[in-house]
Amino acid sequence: MKRVITYGTFDLLHYGHINLLKRARALGDYLIVGLSTDEFNWQQKHKKCYFDYEKRKQLLEAIRYVDLVIPEENWEQKRSDVHEYHVDTFVMGDDWKGKFDFLRDEGVEVVYLPRTPEISTTQIKRDLGE
């Protein structure tokens, strides 16, 4: 079984998120999503979420491409997660290109997928006047 992992906040879930999850899942047999906790979002990413962690987790768990949702509590845990969950492929959007190449040293394939160009949570918030 080929295991794939990706990470994100997944607030204001939209079709760009679904596209990413679908393409990530297509790279393997089992998709793990590291979902940023509220504390991590606020304290380290400096992001305010509309939905709290539990609600965002419920939304992700309802998506057929997602097999497991785990909490992302800090930047450093990715290295230990790929070992703990026996990950074969690490996937992120191409806006992170090069940032996680160090995981190749852990024996993991690193893939950066193109973002869905016309949609982002930041753009949604901007359009809504936030």
Disulfide bonds with the S-S distance in Angstrom:
none
